[in-house]
Amino acid sequence: MQEFYNETFLNAQKQLDHVAQLMNLDTGIHERLRYPRKALIVSVPIRLDNGQTRVYSGYRVQHDQSLGPTKGGIRFHHEVNLGEVAALAMWMTWKCALLNLPYGGAKGGVCCFPEEMSVAEMERLARRYTTEILSMIGPEKDIPAPDMYTNEQTMAWIMDTYSNFIGYAVPGVVTGKPVAVGGSLGRREATGRGVAHTVKMALEKLKLGTDVPTAAVQGFGNVGSITAKYLDLQGVKVVAVSDVQGGIYNPNGLDIPRLLSYVADRGTVIGFDELDSMENKDLLELDVDILVPAALANVITEHNAEKIKAKIVAEGANGPVTPEADEILQKKGVFIIPGILANAGGVVVSYFEWVQDIQHLFWSEDQVNEKLGYLMGRAFEEVYNISQAKKVDNRTAAMMLGVGRVASAKMLRGLYP
Ligand code: GLU
């Protein structure tokens, strides 16, 4: 199974091996969980606006189906490859199980430079990619959702393409759609809202002894920007944020509502309030109480972990902390809220969207947010209690819960044939 091997996939496997040993996991089940169940590589040819044809590599990986259909986002990014998608699919399995959602994990992606593509090219890419992976997806099989550089519009194109093949509208085939075509109220903000909610719970547990905790947020896409919005509303002073172009820092706190409208206009945080820009890597090392890496994987490594000063690291992104860095941060006593918990709000409301789609009955935004708060709060408490009882870090505790639930289902279902 060496096809999957790259840094991110090996990190995901290492995390599984670690908890498997602690839990005395059945070796057969452990071995089955170390690799995805199914992976598809496709060529995605599209016609560019200039008339030329370009072929992109696309992937869809389903990690495990013991608890239900598979679920997970689709990303368009130049670093997408089979190993990364497989690692992300594995994390989705633990995330769904941890939140008690009836899903296994999946992920998909196309290796491309979305920033350089027109809307028409993106549409052709989304539609052709959907066509190529069509046999793998469906409301009872595998349900994609947005991830890096994909959004509600992308999901609408995927839903439309799939529905055209089937012959009638199938809103339940993807989540994170616009509300007008069967999306759920509250889905767009769900991931960031969930990250901020877990930070609030962490602050209650930790009692940092400061009235106004400070935060830095790396990444100002859907997850980072909404996290900053809710941290600000919760009374946290957000002093630094960044996007691909760099970061901005104001020790007195950034005016987040004004920054959000600035970014909506300009498409970047750079230039806001004429603040000097700073490098993304320096933002990570700022002296703040809370650090939210909400951009790429592997940004906190053994090279910079020692320099992290935050007391709470809430993983808005998937896999921002490598296993080596994890160990260093644990030793420093940093309270890490692992991605499979911190950023689970997105897939939780995706689940609500799917439930609403298949029963054709829609909920109010308050109902959605209340249920989201309940599920996130319950998972946080469960993780915290296990970490205290078993004297393990939060990531290990969260993985023990997630892996444990998948393992019990696998044990009960047995091995076919
Ligand atoms: N891509 C998001 C994640 O990593 C959302 C997945 C979903 O909603 O299915 O959790």
Boltz pocket constraint, residues with backbone or C-beta under 6 A from the ligand:
constraints:
  - pocket:
      binder: B
      contacts: [[A, 71], [A, 72], [A, 73], [A, 74], [A, 143], [A, 144], [A, 145], [A, 146], [A, 147], [A, 175], [A, 176], [A, 318], [A, 343], [A, 344], [A, 346], [A, 347], [A, 348], [A, 350]]
      max_distance: 6.0
